[in-house]
């Protein structure tokens, strides 16, 4: 009996120790694209570790796959677009959007002989447009077409969904669709295969919100200090991304295992996206309105209650308190006030 009691006591102690360590553990899901690179920088440069965060990075192929893992509790943080988490929330998922990862970053690709014709939005009438399911660029483009008098619900054009972005590129190459919506680095890789960029999605909505940082609401509320320290590490990574482009390219390339020149081109040369950890509350709410307008989400919902900007503000203020004269952190504060208050 004493041996059984001792064994039980050891098990309880082990669970207690594990539980004590859990608040600092962050299992972070991401998609393989340079724009998710703040995670790589925070890990590689030791910012997570310095802020007391035990960070584990997990790559996913699709946003739906990643958010399903987040909902099931297999992740603590998801980085999976704007359209996907908002759709999940609208269907009852208890997620909180507490930060961001990227602004922009999608493009429409086509075969070279079709690009000139597709420069005008009205010429998409009757066309087949390929995309991976639940992509952010999809919402912005459908909204732009709606403003141009075309509605997918009226079959003015056809949306063809594919399992992955790679499938979209192949469909465009083979002529199975007239154009495809893809994200970085896929449009640059597609260019290497002879395709062309017809539009960047930012042509229709400059500085639109893309991948958000999402968490399960219950977990977020119970571990706000850990999520604040996580954001401090991401904020520090953003500063590094702004000030050390060459090393940033090397770290992104190492993490993604793709051509260094592709990473450099998308990240810095033509700036196809911007890494940014800001929550962008105003942009996220406007994105929700666009999803409603195009019929992506049939019923309205109080989406604001699923957006928390306070923890990010606290994280940013902590960093500024450490380095009050740093110009980038001051810019981030001004950006935060403009886009969240």
Beta strands, then each sheet from edge to edge (+ up, - down):
strand 1: 25-31
strand 2: 54-60
strand 3: 77-79
strand 4: 95-100
strand 5: 102-104
strand 6: 106-110
strand 7: 128-132
strand 8: 158-162
strand 9: 179-183
strand 10: 196-200
strand 11: 212-216
strand 12: 273-275
sheet 1: 2+ 1+ 3+ 11- 4+
sheet 2: 5+ 12-
sheet 3: 8+ 7+ 9+ 6- 10+
end
